[in-house]
Amino acid sequence: MAGRFIGIGVGPGDPELITLKAVKALQAADIICIPKSHANKPSLAFTMVKNILDQRKQPAEILELIFPMTKDELGNKALWTKNAGIIAEKVASGKVIAFITLGDPMFYSTFIYLYQSLKEEYPKLHLEIIPGVTSLTACAASAKIPLAEKEEVVSVIPSDFDTKLIEETAKHADNLVFIKCAYRLKELIPIVERSGFKENSTIALVRRCTMPEEEVLVGKLSDVQNWNICEDYFSVAIIKKRAFISDKL
Ligand SMILES: C[S@@+](CC[C@H](N)C(=O)[O-])C[C@H]1O[C@@H](n2cnc3c(N)ncnc32)[C@H](O)[C@@H]1O
């Protein structure tokens, strides 16, 4: 049988928030490829699919690949190319490889780097992508705050973005989503207020969404300076320009 590479979104945390298509692919793949930022760090994505893998009659081969979270572009590129080579060789030998990634593979995911390297180096490789529930929509559901209605514009902003650019982007949006935000949330409030968001605009901060440790804070922008914020990488803030009465308030 022809080999192929499948990028699978495993959802935001709750193992039940995974598509049927993803489950079937995980049950059938020859190899499960797990991206890790460090060899000694456990993979959250793997924890989420472990139950599905444990139920297989024939265990899959596990392939761990390291994708360090650094800004060294040249070093990273060399590593992605190396990882792409490992995958391409296995696909050429007829294996089906399932690459698991948190949330959705096409939304700020390690998968995208690998996908690009594979396309550059092995353009004929058979590749599929199975979407997943993103942290974006999962956090909106946990906070019980809509991401957008009617004509509203939503902007998604990585929080280490330059302050001026955040201010400029926020001017053109009705709703903002900040990812990687917990460490900087208090500093972001005056920035978005300069862009037209108000003291009574609604904000939600969701940490470890749909995981057992989930924490949801909902309030007004003016409340945030009094919040006791846990600086967890797995945090998303949603800010709505208009005040919204969430079930969580
Ligand atoms: C590299 S991005 C990965 C996004 C992922 N591909 C997705 O579709 O949600 C990592 C950021 O996503 C957000 N994130 C991912 N999972 C989350 C969760 N369960 N709860 C809160 N934030 C999460 C955090 O802002 C984190 O810093």
The ligand as a MOL file (V3000), in Angstrom:
LIG
                    3D

  0  0  0     0  0            999 V3000
M  V30 BEGIN CTAB
M  V30 COUNTS 27 29 0 0 0
M  V30 BEGIN ATOM
M  V30 1 C 1.6580 27.1600 19.2350 0
M  V30 2 S 0.0260 27.6810 19.5750 0 CHG=1
M  V30 3 C -0.8590 26.2280 19.1350 0
M  V30 4 C -2.2900 26.4850 18.7350 0
M  V30 5 C -3.0270 25.2090 18.3480 0
M  V30 6 N -2.5290 24.6580 17.1090 0
M  V30 7 C -4.5240 25.4220 18.2370 0
M  V30 8 O -5.1130 25.1330 17.1860 0
M  V30 9 O -5.1310 25.8460 19.2160 0 CHG=-1
M  V30 10 C 0.0550 27.6060 21.3060 0
M  V30 11 C -0.9060 28.5960 21.9280 0
M  V30 12 O -2.2250 28.1320 21.7310 0
M  V30 13 C -2.9990 28.4210 22.8750 0
M  V30 14 N -3.5110 27.1420 23.4160 0
M  V30 15 C -3.3640 25.9300 22.8880 0
M  V30 16 N -4.0540 25.0160 23.5960 0
M  V30 17 C -4.6600 25.6850 24.6130 0
M  V30 18 C -5.5250 25.3070 25.6810 0
M  V30 19 N -5.9240 24.0510 25.8470 0
M  V30 20 N -5.9400 26.2660 26.5260 0
M  V30 21 C -5.5760 27.5550 26.3680 0
M  V30 22 N -4.7530 27.9610 25.3730 0
M  V30 23 C -4.3130 27.0440 24.5070 0
M  V30 24 C -2.1040 29.1490 23.8790 0
M  V30 25 O -2.2740 30.5450 23.6890 0
M  V30 26 C -0.7370 28.7140 23.4360 0
M  V30 27 O 0.2300 29.6720 23.8130 0
M  V30 END ATOM
M  V30 BEGIN BOND
M  V30 1 1 1 2
M  V30 2 1 2 3
M  V30 3 1 2 10
M  V30 4 1 3 4
M  V30 5 1 4 5
M  V30 6 1 5 6
M  V30 7 1 5 7
M  V30 8 2 7 8
M  V30 9 1 7 9
M  V30 10 1 10 11
M  V30 11 1 11 12
M  V30 12 1 11 26
M  V30 13 1 12 13
M  V30 14 1 13 14
M  V30 15 1 13 24
M  V30 16 1 14 15
M  V30 17 1 14 23
M  V30 18 2 15 16
M  V30 19 1 16 17
M  V30 20 1 17 18
M  V30 21 2 17 23
M  V30 22 1 18 19
M  V30 23 2 18 20
M  V30 24 1 20 21
M  V30 25 2 21 22
M  V30 26 1 22 23
M  V30 27 1 24 25
M  V30 28 1 24 26
M  V30 29 1 26 27
M  V30 END BOND
M  V30 END CTAB
M  END
